[in-house]
Amino acid sequence: MKICILGAGAWGTSLAVTLAGTHEVTLYAREDGLPAQMQATRENKQFLPGITIPPAVTPTADFSMAASADLVIAATSVAGLRPTLRQLCTFHSDTGNPAGDRTQHAGGRVTGAAPVIWLCKGFETGTAKLPHQIAAEELPAGARYGALSGPSFAIEVARGLPVALTLASPDHAFATRSAAQLHGGMMRVYSSNDIAGVEVGGAVKNVMAIATGIADGLGLGHNARAALITRGLAEMARLGVALGGKMETFMGLTGMGDLILTATGDLSRNRTVGLKLASMQKLDDVLGSLGHVAEGVYTARETLALAQKHGVDMPITRAVCAVLFEGAKPRDAVASLLAREAKDE
């Protein structure tokens, strides 16, 4: 199968390396000079140094290569998903796509029917929309799409260590078929039709990872960490159900699994944000030092807004927002959580 990955960050490159064993992979990079550097050195020194890019991966600066793919994987941030899908809809190719599969974009443009899967996790800033809601607005009617999510550090996947992910789509037949195509080697891929639940879990766990990083940075101990993860999972599930997700989804890979990894793993960018905030570093300085996107920072405000809109109680999220955006001191935010009245679990 021909796969085009749009975005050569750490996760996009890692997935390209992993899928190259069984598929023909094109890896698009928008950064000046990066495709040529990857082609020459067979390494993404900017985003995934130390990992060899196999010959079956073709780095490219030509976005239109996506037009001839059998499957397109958008490896962008949430902020980059909408413009990427809009650009994708300007292309049309007969290659690999039966004529009967062509669909008409709302704007009058014709696009090939290659399905699209995205890797991003979060809510769109300003609209609080999940990725599948963005896709529904930007892709033509009848387009096949889905989200690939779950507990996964890019560097571990690139090194060939075991990983389990979930591919979610409102079209369960597409999710099942695509999961089987991507499944193999050290990467297990499960399927789900609960795309709302999968995406809420992937988004909100980043906020909870910031909270856990703050607690760890303050030296509050393992008991506090366990409490935050557990109560954080409850917050995720409450919001997810309110947004149309299924409770059982949050007990799986994209809920509990992703939360545990992101809240405890030393490779977690969102946990790192919390650790640095606990040492009283300024948010701008923290983000500047990361070198990568920490989606939890941008997701926190939208998560709280959605919780308030739907009447969902999310005290941990509220405390994280107070630290991020209202100048609250981390210890004061923790004190506010501890001062809450006792209630049934």
N, C-alpha and C positions, 0 to 999 in steps of 0.2 A: 504494500500500500504506500502511496506517496503522501507524506505528511509534511506540511509547511508550518513551522513554528514562528510566530510573529513576536519577536522580542528575544534578545540574546543576553538577558540578565542571568543571574545565577540559576534560577529555577528553569528558565527556558533552555539554557545550555545543558543543564543536567538532564532534563527530559530528552533532549536531542541525543545525548550520549547513550542514554538508556534504551531508547527506541531504535537506535541505529542497528542493533543486532538482528532485528526482524523486519525493519521497514526502511524505505528510502526517504531520508529526512533532509529538508531544506531549512536552514536556520537564518531568518532575516534579522539583521541588526541595523538600527537607524543611526547609531553612533558613527561619526566620521572615522574612516580608517579601520574600524573594528573588523568588518568582514574580511578585508585583505590581510589583516594581522592574523586572524584565525586560520585563514587559508594557508598562510605561509608557515606558521608555527604549529598549527594543529592544537592550539590552546587559546582559551579566552582569558588572557592575562588580566583583563580589567575586572571581570566579574566572577570568574571561577578558575583562578590560577592553580596550576598543579595537576589539572585533569586533562588527559589526552582526548582530543576530538577525533573519533574514528573516521576513516575514509568515506563511509556511507553517509556522513553528514556534509552537506554542501553549504557553507556560509555564503550569504548574498546580501547585497545592498538593494536588490531589486524587489520591491514590494509586490510587483505583479506576478511573481512566481507563485503566489498563493492561488492565482486563478486556475492553475492546472493541477492543484492538489486534490487528493481524494478526501482529505481531512485537514482542516485548519485549526491550529491551536494558538489562541491568543495568550501570550505570556507577558501581559502588561499589568500595570497597576490598575486599580479600579478607575482612577482618573483617566487613564489612557484607553480604557475599553471602548467607550462611545466613539471617539475619533477613529479608532482602529476599525471598528465595525463599519463606520461610514465610508472609510477609504476602501474597505474590502468590497463594499457593495457597488463600487464603480467599475469593477472588473467582471468580465464574462468570458468563459471559455467552454468550448465543446469537449475539451480533453477530459476523459474520464467521467463525463457527466452525460447521461442519456438526454436526448432533446426533450423528452417528456418531463424531465426533472427540473427544467428551468422555471423560475418564478419571477414575477414582476415586482420590483420594488415600488413602494408607494409613491416615490418621486418620479416614476416613469422609466427608471433605469432597469436593465435586465442584468441579473446576476446568476452565476453558476450555482448549482445546488450542493456544492461541497459543504458538509456540516461544519459547525464551528463549536469548539470546546474552549473554555477559558479557565485560567488558573488563579485569577485574582480573588481576594477575599476582602469584603468590606462593603460599606454603603457609599453611594456616590455623594460627594460633598454638595450641599445645597438642595438636593432633591431627596436624599435619604433612600434612594432606590437601590435594590439589590441588582447584581449583574444580570440575572435573567429578566428583570423588568426593563433594563436598558436594552438588552438584546431584542425583546419583544417590540420595542419602539423602533429600533434601527434596522433589524433584518426583515426581509420580505415575509409576507404571510406564507405559512407552510414550511418555513425554514426549519431545519433540524439543528438543535443546539443543546449544550449541556455544560455542567460545571464539573471539573475534576478537582477534588478536594480531599483533605485528610492530613494526618500527622506526618510531615515530611520536611526534613532539612535537606536542602539541595545538595550540599556537599556529600552527605551520606548516601543519597541516591546515586550520585555520580560515581561514587567509589564502589558501587555494586552491592551495598548492604541492603538487607531486606526492608521492604516498605509495603504498607497496605493502604490503598486509596479507595475512594468512592466516586463513581461517575454518575451524576444525577441529571435527569432530564424529565420534562413533562411527558415526553414520548418514551414510555418504558421500553418498548421494543428497540428503539435507537440506543437507549442507555445500555441495555443488555448486550446488544450486538457490538457496540463500540468498546464496552468494558472487556469483552472477550478478545477483541482485536489488540487492545493495549496490554492486556494481561500476559505475563510471561516472565521467565527468568526469576529474578529476585523481586519483581514488582507484581504484587497481587492487586487486582482491580475489581471491586464489587460494583453492583449497579443499584440504583434507587430511582424512584419516581418522585421523591420528596425534595424537589430542588429548593423550595423555600427553606425547609428545615436545614438542609445541608449548607446553604449559603449563610443563614443566620448563625449557625454554629461556627463557621469559618470566620465570620466577621467579629462576633462578640468575644470569642475566646482571646482575641488580641487585647481587648480592653482588660479582661481578667488577668492576662499575663503581665500587664503594666502594674496592676494592683499587687500581684504576687511578688513582682520584682521590688516594689516599694517595701513590702513587708520583710522580704529577705534582706534588703539593704539596710533596714532599721534593726536587723538582728532579732526579729520577733520569734524566731524558732520554727521548728517543723510543725508543731501543733497549729500555729497560726496559718502556715502555708496550706495545710490540709483543710482547715476550715474555709479559707478563701477559695480554694479550688472547688470544694463541695458546694458552698453557697453561690459561687460564681456560676457553676453548672445549673443551679436552680434558676438563676436570673436568665441565663441563656435560653433555657427551656421555656420559661414563662413568656418571654418575648417571642420566641420562635413559634409557639402555638398560637399566639395572638396574631401573628403574621401569616398563618396558614400552614405551618409546619406540623409534623407529627412528633409526639412526645418521645416515641421510641428511637427516633433519629438521634436524639441528643444523648442516648446511651451508647451510641456507636462510634465509629471512627471519626466522623466529622464533628462530633460533639465532645464527648468525654475524651476520646483519643487525642484529638487535636489540642484540646485544652491542657491535658496533662503534659504533652510535649512542649507546648509553647510557654507554659507557666513554670516549668522546671528545667528545661534544657538550656545549657550555657550558650548554645548557638542562637537562641531566640533574640531577635532584635527588640521585640516589645518588652520582654523581661529585662533586657539591658537598659531600656529607657527608664523603667521603674527603679532599677538599682541606682542609676545615676541621679535620678530625681531625689532619691532618699538621701544622697550625699549633698543635697542642696545645690546641685548644678542647675543652671537655667535651661529651660526647655529648648530654646534656640541653639544653645551650645551643645546640648545633648544630640539633637537631630543633626547638627553640622558635623559631629564627630563620627556618626554612624556610617556614612557613605552609602547607605541603602535606605529604602523606604521602610518606615515603621507604621504600618497601616492602622494600628490601634489608636494612634494619636488623632488621626483624621476620622476614625470611626466612632470614637467616644462621644463626640458631640451629637452626631446623628443618631447614635443608639439611644442616648438620653432623650432626645426629642421624640423619637418613635415611642419610647416607653411612656412618656407623658401623654402623648396623643392617644395611646391605646389603654391608658390607665394601668400600666404594669409597674409594679414596685421594683426598682433596681437600685438599691442603696449603694452597692459597691461601684457601680457605674457612675452614680452621682458623686461619690467621693473622689473617684479618679478625675472626673471633669473639674472638680473644685481645685485639685492640685494642678492640672494641666492649664486651665484657662482662667481661674479666679484668684490665683496667688495664694491658695491655702497651703500651709506647711504640711508635709507628709504626716508628721506625728499628730497634728491636729485632725487630719482626715481620718486617721486610724482611731483616734479618740472618739470621734463622732460616730463611727460604726459600733464601737464597744459600748457607747452610751445608749444605744437603741433598746427599747423595751423588749423583754423576753416574750416569745410567742411560740405557738405550735410550729414544728418544723414542716 
